[in-house]
Amino acid sequence: MSIESAKAFYSRMTTDETFRSQLEQATSIEERQQILQAAGYEFTSEEWEAAKAQFETSNASSELSDSELQAVSGGLPMVLPVYGTPALYNLAD
């Protein structure tokens, strides 16, 4: 059991949609634990909390790139009426 295992799990959960979906579809805690153990992850709830805190701290201190900001804001153009007709304006450009 280790924080490193919890960090590896956290990283995989953010990048591997199939793995994340498999865990989300598990119907019980025991089934989730079996999936985690089969994947080679072993950590306590305290180690999980410590790993999450480290990720959140490192992510909170970094600035977002332009593409990340656009993704957070939705990246969609604004729709403004022009003489009663909607027009599209992309404020990011």
mmCIF file as gemmi writes it, N, C-alpha and C atoms, coordinates in Angstrom:
data_model
loop_
_atom_site.group_PDB
_atom_site.id
_atom_site.type_symbol
_atom_site.label_atom_id
_atom_site.label_alt_id
_atom_site.label_comp_id
_atom_site.label_asym_id
_atom_site.label_entity_id
_atom_site.label_seq_id
_atom_site.pdbx_PDB_ins_code
_atom_site.Cartn_x
_atom_site.Cartn_y
_atom_site.Cartn_z
_atom_site.occupancy
_atom_site.B_iso_or_equiv
_atom_site.pdbx_formal_charge
_atom_site.auth_seq_id
_atom_site.auth_asym_id
_atom_site.pdbx_PDB_model_num
ATOM 1 N N . MET Axp A 1 ? 0.843 -1.176 0 1 0 ? 1 A 1
ATOM 2 C CA . MET Axp A 1 ? 0 0 0 1 0 ? 1 A 1
ATOM 3 C C . MET Axp A 1 ? 0.886 1.236 0 1 0 ? 1 A 1
ATOM 4 N N . SER Axp A 2 ? 0.522 2.186 -0.842 1 0 ? 2 A 1
ATOM 5 C CA . SER Axp A 2 ? 1.366 3.369 -0.885 1 0 ? 2 A 1
ATOM 6 C C . SER Axp A 2 ? 0.653 4.554 -1.517 1 0 ? 2 A 1
ATOM 7 N N . ILE Axp A 3 ? 1.184 5.713 -1.211 1 0 ? 3 A 1
ATOM 8 C CA . ILE Axp A 3 ? 0.675 6.934 -1.839 1 0 ? 3 A 1
ATOM 9 C C . ILE Axp A 3 ? 0.987 6.906 -3.327 1 0 ? 3 A 1
ATOM 10 N N . GLU Axp A 4 ? 2.126 6.318 -3.694 1 0 ? 4 A 1
ATOM 11 C CA . GLU Axp A 4 ? 2.493 6.237 -5.117 1 0 ? 4 A 1
ATOM 12 C C . GLU Axp A 4 ? 1.459 5.441 -5.91 1 0 ? 4 A 1
ATOM 13 N N . SER Axp A 5 ? 0.934 4.385 -5.311 1 0 ? 5 A 1
ATOM 14 C CA . SER Axp A 5 ? -0.103 3.595 -5.97 1 0 ? 5 A 1
ATOM 15 C C . SER Axp A 5 ? -1.374 4.425 -6.125 1 0 ? 5 A 1
ATOM 16 N N . ALA Axp A 6 ? -1.711 5.188 -5.105 1 0 ? 6 A 1
ATOM 17 C CA . ALA Axp A 6 ? -2.889 6.055 -5.162 1 0 ? 6 A 1
ATOM 18 C C . ALA Axp A 6 ? -2.708 7.135 -6.224 1 0 ? 6 A 1
ATOM 19 N N . LYS Axp A 7 ? -1.497 7.692 -6.342 1 0 ? 7 A 1
ATOM 20 C CA . LYS Axp A 7 ? -1.22 8.7 -7.367 1 0 ? 7 A 1
ATOM 21 C C . LYS Axp A 7 ? -1.357 8.106 -8.766 1 0 ? 7 A 1
ATOM 22 N N . ALA Axp A 8 ? -0.831 6.894 -8.94 1 0 ? 8 A 1
ATOM 23 C CA . ALA Axp A 8 ? -0.923 6.228 -10.24 1 0 ? 8 A 1
ATOM 24 C C . ALA Axp A 8 ? -2.386 5.97 -10.598 1 0 ? 8 A 1
ATOM 25 N N . PHE Axp A 9 ? -3.178 5.571 -9.614 1 0 ? 9 A 1
ATOM 26 C CA . PHE Axp A 9 ? -4.611 5.357 -9.829 1 0 ? 9 A 1
ATOM 27 C C . PHE Axp A 9 ? -5.29 6.66 -10.228 1 0 ? 9 A 1
ATOM 28 N N . TYR Axp A 10 ? -5.005 7.739 -9.512 1 0 ? 10 A 1
ATOM 29 C CA . TYR Axp A 10 ? -5.602 9.047 -9.803 1 0 ? 10 A 1
ATOM 30 C C . TYR Axp A 10 ? -5.27 9.468 -11.237 1 0 ? 10 A 1
ATOM 31 N N . SER Axp A 11 ? -4.027 9.29 -11.602 1 0 ? 11 A 1
ATOM 32 C CA . SER Axp A 11 ? -3.581 9.659 -12.943 1 0 ? 11 A 1
ATOM 33 C C . SER Axp A 11 ? -4.312 8.831 -14.001 1 0 ? 11 A 1
ATOM 34 N N . ARG Axp A 12 ? -4.458 7.547 -13.753 1 0 ? 12 A 1
ATOM 35 C CA . ARG Axp A 12 ? -5.144 6.688 -14.724 1 0 ? 12 A 1
ATOM 36 C C . ARG Axp A 12 ? -6.624 7.043 -14.822 1 0 ? 12 A 1
ATOM 37 N N . MET Axp A 13 ? -7.233 7.399 -13.704 1 0 ? 13 A 1
ATOM 38 C CA . MET Axp A 13 ? -8.645 7.764 -13.714 1 0 ? 13 A 1
ATOM 39 C C . MET Axp A 13 ? -8.894 9.009 -14.564 1 0 ? 13 A 1
ATOM 40 N N . THR Axp A 14 ? -7.923 9.9 -14.624 1 0 ? 14 A 1
ATOM 41 C CA . THR Axp A 14 ? -8.093 11.123 -15.401 1 0 ? 14 A 1
ATOM 42 C C . THR Axp A 14 ? -7.782 10.94 -16.879 1 0 ? 14 A 1
ATOM 43 N N . THR Axp A 15 ? -7.137 9.824 -17.243 1 0 ? 15 A 1
ATOM 44 C CA . THR Axp A 15 ? -6.735 9.639 -18.636 1 0 ? 15 A 1
ATOM 45 C C . THR Axp A 15 ? -7.355 8.425 -19.32 1 0 ? 15 A 1
ATOM 46 N N . ASP Axp A 16 ? -7.787 7.428 -18.563 1 0 ? 16 A 1
ATOM 47 C CA . ASP Axp A 16 ? -8.277 6.17 -19.131 1 0 ? 16 A 1
ATOM 48 C C . ASP Axp A 16 ? -9.791 6.065 -18.943 1 0 ? 16 A 1
ATOM 49 N N . GLU Axp A 17 ? -10.527 6.479 -19.959 1 0 ? 17 A 1
ATOM 50 C CA . GLU Axp A 17 ? -11.991 6.509 -19.873 1 0 ? 17 A 1
ATOM 51 C C . GLU Axp A 17 ? -12.576 5.107 -19.699 1 0 ? 17 A 1
ATOM 52 N N . THR Axp A 18 ? -11.994 4.109 -20.333 1 0 ? 18 A 1
ATOM 53 C CA . THR Axp A 18 ? -12.491 2.733 -20.224 1 0 ? 18 A 1
ATOM 54 C C . THR Axp A 18 ? -12.368 2.228 -18.795 1 0 ? 18 A 1
ATOM 55 N N . PHE Axp A 19 ? -11.212 2.469 -18.188 1 0 ? 19 A 1
ATOM 56 C CA . PHE Axp A 19 ? -10.98 2.044 -16.802 1 0 ? 19 A 1
ATOM 57 C C . PHE Axp A 19 ? -11.936 2.769 -15.863 1 0 ? 19 A 1
ATOM 58 N N . ARG Axp A 20 ? -12.081 4.071 -16.061 1 0 ? 20 A 1
ATOM 59 C CA . ARG Axp A 20 ? -12.975 4.875 -15.22 1 0 ? 20 A 1
ATOM 60 C C . ARG Axp A 20 ? -14.413 4.363 -15.342 1 0 ? 20 A 1
ATOM 61 N N . SER Axp A 21 ? -14.836 4.064 -16.55 1 0 ? 21 A 1
ATOM 62 C CA . SER Axp A 21 ? -16.183 3.56 -16.793 1 0 ? 21 A 1
ATOM 63 C C . SER Axp A 21 ? -16.387 2.21 -16.111 1 0 ? 21 A 1
ATOM 64 N N . GLN Axp A 22 ? -15.382 1.365 -16.166 1 0 ? 22 A 1
ATOM 65 C CA . GLN Axp A 22 ? -15.455 0.05 -15.527 1 0 ? 22 A 1
ATOM 66 C C . GLN Axp A 22 ? -15.678 0.205 -14.016 1 0 ? 22 A 1
ATOM 67 N N . LEU Axp A 23 ? -14.962 1.127 -13.403 1 0 ? 23 A 1
ATOM 68 C CA . LEU Axp A 23 ? -15.139 1.357 -11.97 1 0 ? 23 A 1
ATOM 69 C C . LEU Axp A 23 ? -16.499 1.973 -11.656 1 0 ? 23 A 1
ATOM 70 N N . GLU Axp A 24 ? -16.949 2.893 -12.492 1 0 ? 24 A 1
ATOM 71 C CA . GLU Axp A 24 ? -18.241 3.538 -12.269 1 0 ? 24 A 1
ATOM 72 C C . GLU Axp A 24 ? -19.396 2.552 -12.395 1 0 ? 24 A 1
ATOM 73 N N . GLN Axp A 25 ? -19.229 1.519 -13.211 1 0 ? 25 A 1
ATOM 74 C CA . GLN Axp A 25 ? -20.288 0.543 -13.418 1 0 ? 25 A 1
ATOM 75 C C . GLN Axp A 25 ? -20.295 -0.556 -12.36 1 0 ? 25 A 1
ATOM 76 N N . ALA Axp A 26 ? -19.277 -0.608 -11.524 1 0 ? 26 A 1
ATOM 77 C CA . ALA Axp A 26 ? -19.243 -1.6 -10.444 1 0 ? 26 A 1
ATOM 78 C C . ALA Axp A 26 ? -20.412 -1.333 -9.501 1 0 ? 26 A 1
ATOM 79 N N . THR Axp A 27 ? -21.05 -2.398 -9.054 1 0 ? 27 A 1
ATOM 80 C CA . THR Axp A 27 ? -22.264 -2.25 -8.254 1 0 ? 27 A 1
ATOM 81 C C . THR Axp A 27 ? -22.01 -2.259 -6.747 1 0 ? 27 A 1
ATOM 82 N N . SER Axp A 28 ? -20.783 -2.565 -6.339 1 0 ? 28 A 1
ATOM 83 C CA . SER Axp A 28 ? -20.502 -2.592 -4.903 1 0 ? 28 A 1
ATOM 84 C C . SER Axp A 28 ? -19.063 -2.167 -4.64 1 0 ? 28 A 1
ATOM 85 N N . ILE Axp A 29 ? -18.791 -1.841 -3.402 1 0 ? 29 A 1
ATOM 86 C CA . ILE Axp A 29 ? -17.432 -1.479 -2.993 1 0 ? 29 A 1
ATOM 87 C C . ILE Axp A 29 ? -16.498 -2.662 -3.195 1 0 ? 29 A 1
ATOM 88 N N . GLU Axp A 30 ? -16.977 -3.846 -2.881 1 0 ? 30 A 1
ATOM 89 C CA . GLU Axp A 30 ? -16.153 -5.047 -3.038 1 0 ? 30 A 1
ATOM 90 C C . GLU Axp A 30 ? -15.755 -5.257 -4.499 1 0 ? 30 A 1
ATOM 91 N N . GLU Axp A 31 ? -16.703 -5.027 -5.407 1 0 ? 31 A 1
ATOM 92 C CA . GLU Axp A 31 ? -16.41 -5.169 -6.83 1 0 ? 31 A 1
ATOM 93 C C . GLU Axp A 31 ? -15.372 -4.139 -7.276 1 0 ? 31 A 1
ATOM 94 N N . ARG Axp A 32 ? -15.485 -2.9 -6.784 1 0 ? 32 A 1
ATOM 95 C CA . ARG Axp A 32 ? -14.482 -1.872 -7.102 1 0 ? 32 A 1
ATOM 96 C C . ARG Axp A 32 ? -13.113 -2.266 -6.569 1 0 ? 32 A 1
ATOM 97 N N . GLN Axp A 33 ? -13.079 -2.78 -5.357 1 0 ? 33 A 1
ATOM 98 C CA . GLN Axp A 33 ? -11.801 -3.197 -4.778 1 0 ? 33 A 1
ATOM 99 C C . GLN Axp A 33 ? -11.165 -4.321 -5.59 1 0 ? 33 A 1
ATOM 100 N N . GLN Axp A 34 ? -11.981 -5.254 -6.089 1 0 ? 34 A 1
ATOM 101 C CA . GLN Axp A 34 ? -11.452 -6.336 -6.92 1 0 ? 34 A 1
ATOM 102 C C . GLN Axp A 34 ? -10.869 -5.788 -8.221 1 0 ? 34 A 1
ATOM 103 N N . ILE Axp A 35 ? -11.542 -4.816 -8.824 1 0 ? 35 A 1
ATOM 104 C CA . ILE Axp A 35 ? -11.045 -4.203 -10.061 1 0 ? 35 A 1
ATOM 105 C C . ILE Axp A 35 ? -9.716 -3.509 -9.791 1 0 ? 35 A 1
ATOM 106 N N . LEU Axp A 36 ? -9.641 -2.767 -8.676 1 0 ? 36 A 1
ATOM 107 C CA . LEU Axp A 36 ? -8.405 -2.065 -8.328 1 0 ? 36 A 1
ATOM 108 C C . LEU Axp A 36 ? -7.264 -3.034 -8.078 1 0 ? 36 A 1
ATOM 109 N N . GLN Axp A 37 ? -7.531 -4.082 -7.331 1 0 ? 37 A 1
ATOM 110 C CA . GLN Axp A 37 ? -6.485 -5.061 -7.036 1 0 ? 37 A 1
ATOM 111 C C . GLN Axp A 37 ? -6.03 -5.777 -8.301 1 0 ? 37 A 1
ATOM 112 N N . ALA Axp A 38 ? -6.967 -6.11 -9.194 1 0 ? 38 A 1
ATOM 113 C CA . ALA Axp A 38 ? -6.609 -6.771 -10.456 1 0 ? 38 A 1
ATOM 114 C C . ALA Axp A 38 ? -5.749 -5.859 -11.328 1 0 ? 38 A 1
ATOM 115 N N . ALA Axp A 39 ? -5.959 -4.546 -11.205 1 0 ? 39 A 1
ATOM 116 C CA . ALA Axp A 39 ? -5.172 -3.576 -11.976 1 0 ? 39 A 1
ATOM 117 C C . ALA Axp A 39 ? -3.842 -3.259 -11.294 1 0 ? 39 A 1
ATOM 118 N N . GLY Axp A 40 ? -3.638 -3.781 -10.078 1 0 ? 40 A 1
ATOM 119 C CA . GLY Axp A 40 ? -2.364 -3.583 -9.39 1 0 ? 40 A 1
ATOM 120 C C . GLY Axp A 40 ? -2.329 -2.399 -8.447 1 0 ? 40 A 1
ATOM 121 N N . TYR Axp A 41 ? -3.482 -1.826 -8.129 1 0 ? 41 A 1
ATOM 122 C CA . TYR Axp A 41 ? -3.527 -0.677 -7.222 1 0 ? 41 A 1
ATOM 123 C C . TYR Axp A 41 ? -3.883 -1.153 -5.821 1 0 ? 41 A 1
ATOM 124 N N . GLU Axp A 42 ? -3.099 -0.684 -4.856 1 0 ? 42 A 1
ATOM 125 C CA . GLU Axp A 42 ? -3.367 -1.034 -3.474 1 0 ? 42 A 1
ATOM 126 C C . GLU Axp A 42 ? -2.967 0.142 -2.588 1 0 ? 42 A 1
ATOM 127 N N . PHE Axp A 43 ? -3.967 0.747 -1.953 1 0 ? 43 A 1
ATOM 128 C CA . PHE Axp A 43 ? -3.717 1.889 -1.081 1 0 ? 43 A 1
ATOM 129 C C . PHE Axp A 43 ? -4.858 2.017 -0.083 1 0 ? 43 A 1
ATOM 130 N N . THR Axp A 44 ? -4.566 2.674 1.026 1 0 ? 44 A 1
ATOM 131 C CA . THR Axp A 44 ? -5.574 2.9 2.061 1 0 ? 44 A 1
ATOM 132 C C . THR Axp A 44 ? -6.346 4.178 1.749 1 0 ? 44 A 1
ATOM 133 N N . SER Axp A 45 ? -7.422 4.393 2.473 1 0 ? 45 A 1
ATOM 134 C CA . SER Axp A 45 ? -8.192 5.623 2.267 1 0 ? 45 A 1
ATOM 135 C C . SER Axp A 45 ? -7.364 6.845 2.67 1 0 ? 45 A 1
ATOM 136 N N . GLU Axp A 46 ? -6.498 6.694 3.67 1 0 ? 46 A 1
ATOM 137 C CA . GLU Axp A 46 ? -5.623 7.804 4.076 1 0 ? 46 A 1
ATOM 138 C C . GLU Axp A 46 ? -4.616 8.136 2.98 1 0 ? 46 A 1
ATOM 139 N N . GLU Axp A 47 ? -4.07 7.099 2.344 1 0 ? 47 A 1
ATOM 140 C CA . GLU Axp A 47 ? -3.123 7.319 1.242 1 0 ? 47 A 1
ATOM 141 C C . GLU Axp A 47 ? -3.835 7.95 0.042 1 0 ? 47 A 1
ATOM 142 N N . TRP Axp A 48 ? -5.08 7.546 -0.201 1 0 ? 48 A 1
ATOM 143 C CA . TRP Axp A 48 ? -5.868 8.139 -1.276 1 0 ? 48 A 1
ATOM 144 C C . TRP Axp A 48 ? -6.087 9.627 -1.017 1 0 ? 48 A 1
ATOM 145 N N . GLU Axp A 49 ? -6.459 9.983 0.203 1 0 ? 49 A 1
ATOM 146 C CA . GLU Axp A 49 ? -6.688 11.39 0.551 1 0 ? 49 A 1
ATOM 147 C C . GLU Axp A 49 ? -5.399 12.203 0.415 1 0 ? 49 A 1
ATOM 148 N N . ALA Axp A 50 ? -4.275 11.63 0.819 1 0 ? 50 A 1
ATOM 149 C CA . ALA Axp A 50 ? -2.991 12.32 0.696 1 0 ? 50 A 1
ATOM 150 C C . ALA Axp A 50 ? -2.63 12.543 -0.77 1 0 ? 50 A 1
ATOM 151 N N . ALA Axp A 51 ? -2.856 11.543 -1.61 1 0 ? 51 A 1
ATOM 152 C CA . ALA Axp A 51 ? -2.561 11.675 -3.043 1 0 ? 51 A 1
ATOM 153 C C . ALA Axp A 51 ? -3.451 12.735 -3.68 1 0 ? 51 A 1
ATOM 154 N N . LYS Axp A 52 ? -4.743 12.717 -3.35 1 0 ? 52 A 1
ATOM 155 C CA . LYS Axp A 52 ? -5.663 13.723 -3.891 1 0 ? 52 A 1
ATOM 156 C C . LYS Axp A 52 ? -5.24 15.118 -3.477 1 0 ? 52 A 1
ATOM 157 N N . ALA Axp A 53 ? -4.859 15.272 -2.224 1 0 ? 53 A 1
ATOM 158 C CA . ALA Axp A 53 ? -4.44 16.589 -1.73 1 0 ? 53 A 1
ATOM 159 C C . ALA Axp A 53 ? -3.208 17.081 -2.489 1 0 ? 53 A 1
ATOM 160 N N . GLN Axp A 54 ? -2.273 16.189 -2.766 1 0 ? 54 A 1
ATOM 161 C CA . GLN Axp A 54 ? -1.065 16.581 -3.506 1 0 ? 54 A 1
ATOM 162 C C . GLN Axp A 54 ? -1.417 17.023 -4.925 1 0 ? 54 A 1
ATOM 163 N N . PHE Axp A 55 ? -2.311 16.295 -5.594 1 0 ? 55 A 1
ATOM 164 C CA . PHE Axp A 55 ? -2.723 16.68 -6.946 1 0 ? 55 A 1
ATOM 165 C C . PHE Axp A 55 ? -3.451 18.01 -6.942 1 0 ? 55 A 1
ATOM 166 N N . GLU Axp A 56 ? -4.357 18.189 -5.99 1 0 ? 56 A 1
ATOM 167 C CA . GLU Axp A 56 ? -5.125 19.427 -5.92 1 0 ? 56 A 1
ATOM 168 C C . GLU Axp A 56 ? -4.228 20.619 -5.624 1 0 ? 56 A 1
ATOM 169 N N . THR Axp A 57 ? -3.228 20.44 -4.77 1 0 ? 57 A 1
ATOM 170 C CA . THR Axp A 57 ? -2.295 21.504 -4.445 1 0 ? 57 A 1
ATOM 171 C C . THR Axp A 57 ? -1.461 21.873 -5.668 1 0 ? 57 A 1
ATOM 172 N N . SER Axp A 58 ? -0.962 20.879 -6.38 1 0 ? 58 A 1
ATOM 173 C CA . SER Axp A 58 ? -0.13 21.169 -7.555 1 0 ? 58 A 1
ATOM 174 C C . SER Axp A 58 ? -0.957 21.786 -8.672 1 0 ? 58 A 1
ATOM 175 N N . ASN Axp A 59 ? -2.212 21.374 -8.825 1 0 ? 59 A 1
ATOM 176 C CA . ASN Axp A 59 ? -3.068 21.945 -9.867 1 0 ? 59 A 1
ATOM 177 C C . ASN Axp A 59 ? -3.536 23.346 -9.515 1 0 ? 59 A 1
ATOM 178 N N . ALA Axp A 60 ? -3.715 23.635 -8.247 1 0 ? 60 A 1
ATOM 179 C CA . ALA Axp A 60 ? -4.204 24.957 -7.832 1 0 ? 60 A 1
ATOM 180 C C . ALA Axp A 60 ? -3.151 26.036 -8.05 1 0 ? 60 A 1
ATOM 181 N N . SER Axp A 61 ? -1.888 25.67 -7.996 1 0 ? 61 A 1
ATOM 182 C CA . SER Axp A 61 ? -0.838 26.67 -8.102 1 0 ? 61 A 1
ATOM 183 C C . SER Axp A 61 ? -0.405 26.944 -9.539 1 0 ? 61 A 1
ATOM 184 N N . SER Axp A 62 ? -0.871 26.142 -10.491 1 0 ? 62 A 1
ATOM 185 C CA . SER Axp A 62 ? -0.45 26.362 -11.871 1 0 ? 62 A 1
ATOM 186 C C . SER Axp A 62 ? -1.5 27.184 -12.621 1 0 ? 62 A 1
ATOM 187 N N . GLU Axp A 63 ? -1.023 27.965 -13.579 1 0 ? 63 A 1
ATOM 188 C CA . GLU Axp A 63 ? -1.922 28.775 -14.394 1 0 ? 63 A 1
ATOM 189 C C . GLU Axp A 63 ? -2.459 27.937 -15.541 1 0 ? 63 A 1
ATOM 190 N N . LEU Axp A 64 ? -3.636 28.287 -15.994 1 0 ? 64 A 1
ATOM 191 C CA . LEU Axp A 64 ? -4.241 27.592 -17.124 1 0 ? 64 A 1
ATOM 192 C C . LEU Axp A 64 ? -3.71 28.161 -18.435 1 0 ? 64 A 1
ATOM 193 N N . SER Axp A 65 ? -3.531 27.267 -19.41 1 0 ? 65 A 1
ATOM 194 C CA . SER Axp A 65 ? -3.122 27.71 -20.737 1 0 ? 65 A 1
ATOM 195 C C . SER Axp A 65 ? -4.337 28.318 -21.44 1 0 ? 65 A 1
ATOM 196 N N . ASP Axp A 66 ? -4.108 28.947 -22.587 1 0 ? 66 A 1
ATOM 197 C CA . ASP Axp A 66 ? -5.205 29.534 -23.345 1 0 ? 66 A 1
ATOM 198 C C . ASP Axp A 66 ? -6.234 28.48 -23.744 1 0 ? 66 A 1
ATOM 199 N N . SER Axp A 67 ? -5.761 27.301 -24.17 1 0 ? 67 A 1
ATOM 200 C CA . SER Axp A 67 ? -6.702 26.249 -24.577 1 0 ? 67 A 1
ATOM 201 C C . SER Axp A 67 ? -7.477 25.717 -23.38 1 0 ? 67 A 1
ATOM 202 N N . GLU Axp A 68 ? -6.828 25.619 -22.202 1 0 ? 68 A 1
ATOM 203 C CA . GLU Axp A 68 ? -7.538 25.185 -20.993 1 0 ? 68 A 1
ATOM 204 C C . GLU Axp A 68 ? -8.59 26.214 -20.584 1 0 ? 68 A 1
ATOM 205 N N . LEU Axp A 69 ? -8.249 27.487 -20.691 1 0 ? 69 A 1
ATOM 206 C CA . LEU Axp A 69 ? -9.216 28.531 -20.362 1 0 ? 69 A 1
ATOM 207 C C . LEU Axp A 69 ? -10.418 28.487 -21.294 1 0 ? 69 A 1
ATOM 208 N N . GLN Axp A 70 ? -10.166 28.267 -22.573 1 0 ? 70 A 1
ATOM 209 C CA . GLN Axp A 70 ? -11.26 28.19 -23.537 1 0 ? 70 A 1
ATOM 210 C C . GLN Axp A 70 ? -12.134 26.979 -23.247 1 0 ? 70 A 1
ATOM 211 N N . ALA Axp A 71 ? -11.52 25.848 -22.866 1 0 ? 71 A 1
ATOM 212 C CA . ALA Axp A 71 ? -12.295 24.647 -22.54 1 0 ? 71 A 1
ATOM 213 C C . ALA Axp A 71 ? -13.148 24.87 -21.298 1 0 ? 71 A 1
ATOM 214 N N . VAL Axp A 72 ? -12.604 25.558 -20.301 1 0 ? 72 A 1
ATOM 215 C CA . VAL Axp A 72 ? -13.343 25.833 -19.075 1 0 ? 72 A 1
ATOM 216 C C . VAL Axp A 72 ? -14.509 26.774 -19.349 1 0 ? 72 A 1
ATOM 217 N N . SER Axp A 73 ? -14.282 27.748 -20.206 1 0 ? 73 A 1
ATOM 218 C CA . SER Axp A 73 ? -15.341 28.712 -20.497 1 0 ? 73 A 1
ATOM 219 C C . SER Axp A 73 ? -16.366 28.156 -21.463 1 0 ? 73 A 1
ATOM 220 N N . GLY Axp A 74 ? -16.147 26.961 -21.923 1 0 ? 74 A 1
ATOM 221 C CA . GLY Axp A 74 ? -17.092 26.347 -22.86 1 0 ? 74 A 1
ATOM 222 C C . GLY Axp A 74 ? -16.601 26.407 -24.288 1 0 ? 74 A 1
ATOM 223 N N . GLY Axp A 75 ? -15.752 27.368 -24.593 1 0 ? 75 A 1
ATOM 224 C CA . GLY Axp A 75 ? -15.189 27.469 -25.924 1 0 ? 75 A 1
ATOM 225 C C . GLY Axp A 75 ? -16.221 27.71 -27.017 1 0 ? 75 A 1
ATOM 226 N N . LEU Axp A 76 ? -17.392 28.148 -26.628 1 0 ? 76 A 1
ATOM 227 C CA . LEU Axp A 76 ? -18.441 28.377 -27.614 1 0 ? 76 A 1
ATOM 228 C C . LEU Axp A 76 ? -18.555 29.86 -27.936 1 0 ? 76 A 1
ATOM 229 N N . PRO Axp A 77 ? -18.897 30.174 -29.149 1 0 ? 77 A 1
ATOM 230 C CA . PRO Axp A 77 ? -19.074 31.584 -29.498 1 0 ? 77 A 1
ATOM 231 C C . PRO Axp A 77 ? -20.323 32.148 -28.838 1 0 ? 77 A 1
ATOM 232 N N . MET Axp A 78 ? -20.322 33.443 -28.62 1 0 ? 78 A 1
ATOM 233 C CA . MET Axp A 78 ? -21.498 34.113 -28.075 1 0 ? 78 A 1
ATOM 234 C C . MET Axp A 78 ? -22.494 34.371 -29.191 1 0 ? 78 A 1
ATOM 235 N N . VAL Axp A 79 ? -23.751 34.349 -28.851 1 0 ? 79 A 1
ATOM 236 C CA . VAL Axp A 79 ? -24.799 34.657 -29.815 1 0 ? 79 A 1
ATOM 237 C C . VAL Axp A 79 ? -25.406 35.991 -29.409 1 0 ? 79 A 1
ATOM 238 N N . LEU Axp A 80 ? -25.266 36.988 -30.276 1 0 ? 80 A 1
ATOM 239 C CA . LEU Axp A 80 ? -25.803 38.318 -30.015 1 0 ? 80 A 1
ATOM 240 C C . LEU Axp A 80 ? -26.762 38.699 -31.131 1 0 ? 80 A 1
ATOM 241 N N . PRO Axp A 81 ? -27.901 39.276 -30.798 1 0 ? 81 A 1
ATOM 242 C CA . PRO Axp A 81 ? -28.834 39.67 -31.852 1 0 ? 81 A 1
ATOM 243 C C . PRO Axp A 81 ? -28.335 40.91 -32.596 1 0 ? 81 A 1
ATOM 244 N N . VAL Axp A 82 ? -28.461 40.885 -33.907 1 0 ? 82 A 1
ATOM 245 C CA . VAL Axp A 82 ? -28.133 42.023 -34.748 1 0 ? 82 A 1
ATOM 246 C C . VAL Axp A 82 ? -29.373 42.318 -35.576 1 0 ? 82 A 1
ATOM 247 N N . TYR Axp A 83 ? -30.031 43.412 -35.235 1 0 ? 83 A 1
ATOM 248 C CA . TYR Axp A 83 ? -31.259 43.797 -35.925 1 0 ? 83 A 1
ATOM 249 C C . TYR Axp A 83 ? -32.28 42.655 -35.942 1 0 ? 83 A 1
ATOM 250 N N . GLY Axp A 84 ? -32.409 41.973 -34.798 1 0 ? 84 A 1
ATOM 251 C CA . GLY Axp A 84 ? -33.389 40.902 -34.679 1 0 ? 84 A 1
ATOM 252 C C . GLY Axp A 84 ? -32.929 39.558 -35.187 1 0 ? 84 A 1
ATOM 253 N N . THR Axp A 85 ? -31.723 39.476 -35.717 1 0 ? 85 A 1
ATOM 254 C CA . THR Axp A 85 ? -31.202 38.214 -36.231 1 0 ? 85 A 1
ATOM 255 C C . THR Axp A 85 ? -29.991 37.801 -35.396 1 0 ? 85 A 1
ATOM 256 N N . PRO Axp A 86 ? -29.962 36.556 -34.879 1 0 ? 86 A 1
ATOM 257 C CA . PRO Axp A 86 ? -28.79 36.159 -34.085 1 0 ? 86 A 1
ATOM 258 C C . PRO Axp A 86 ? -27.537 36.067 -34.952 1 0 ? 86 A 1
ATOM 259 N N . ALA Axp A 87 ? -26.442 36.546 -34.425 1 0 ? 87 A 1
ATOM 260 C CA . ALA Axp A 87 ? -25.156 36.468 -35.115 1 0 ? 87 A 1
ATOM 261 C C . ALA Axp A 87 ? -24.16 35.84 -34.174 1 0 ? 87 A 1
ATOM 262 N N . LEU Axp A 88 ? -23.185 35.144 -34.703 1 0 ? 88 A 1
ATOM 263 C CA . LEU Axp A 88 ? -22.182 34.473 -33.898 1 0 ? 88 A 1
ATOM 264 C C . LEU Axp A 88 ? -20.926 35.323 -33.815 1 0 ? 88 A 1
ATOM 265 N N . TYR Axp A 89 ? -20.429 35.494 -32.597 1 0 ? 89 A 1
ATOM 266 C CA . TYR Axp A 89 ? -19.18 36.206 -32.375 1 0 ? 89 A 1
ATOM 267 C C . TYR Axp A 89 ? -18.321 35.344 -31.481 1 0 ? 89 A 1
ATOM 268 N N . ASN Axp A 90 ? -17.133 35.048 -31.892 1 0 ? 90 A 1
ATOM 269 C CA . ASN Axp A 90 ? -16.221 34.262 -31.069 1 0 ? 90 A 1
ATOM 270 C C . ASN Axp A 90 ? -15.268 35.256 -30.399 1 0 ? 90 A 1
ATOM 271 N N . LEU Axp A 91 ? -15.46 35.461 -29.124 1 0 ? 91 A 1
ATOM 272 C CA . LEU Axp A 91 ? -14.664 36.447 -28.389 1 0 ? 91 A 1
ATOM 273 C C . LEU Axp A 91 ? -13.239 35.97 -28.131 1 0 ? 91 A 1
ATOM 274 N N . ALA Axp A 92 ? -12.967 34.68 -28.323 1 0 ? 92 A 1
ATOM 275 C CA . ALA Axp A 92 ? -11.639 34.17 -28.085 1 0 ? 92 A 1
ATOM 276 C C . ALA Axp A 92 ? -10.659 34.566 -29.191 1 0 ? 92 A 1
ATOM 277 N N . ASP Axp A 93 ? -11.168 34.901 -30.35 1 0 ? 93 A 1
ATOM 278 C CA . ASP Axp A 93 ? -10.297 35.259 -31.477 1 0 ? 93 A 1
ATOM 279 C C . ASP Axp A 93 ? -9.954 36.715 -31.485 1 0 ? 93 A 1
